[in-house]
Amino acid sequence: MQDQLTKIRKVKEKHESQWMAISQVQAVGIGILKNGETGILISVDQFDANLASRFPLEIEGVFLEVVESGTFRVL
């Protein structure tokens, strides 16, 4: 499992700035996906199928999932 987490962290690190450059993306993290796998979660302010289609379901052997989180605001 540790090897898989290391791989996920590297993939996240490699692509995170590209994903965060998309205005609707609020955060990029690592977590348990709906399919039960550990992977990368892309949090977006409002789920949109067109936006979600900009992200692959899998990249470099790591699953991705787009989830609606709402807009993050600093208090």
PELIN-V762660 format. One record per pair of residues at least 4 apart in sequence whose ideal C-beta (glycine too) atoms are under 6 Angstrom apart, sorted by the first residue. I is the first residue (numbers start at 1). J is the second residue. If there is no record, write none. Layout:
i=[I	I]
j=[J	J]
//
This chain:
i=[8	8	11	11	12	12	15	16	16	19	19	20	24	24	24	25	26	26	26	26	27	28	29	31	32	33	33	33	33	37	39	39	40	40	41	41	42	42	43	43	44	45	47	52	55	55	58]
j=[30	62	60	62	16	40	19	20	28	25	28	25	44	45	51	44	43	45	69	72	43	42	41	41	38	37	39	63	65	63	62	63	62	64	65	67	55	66	67	69	66	71	68	66	64	66	63]
//
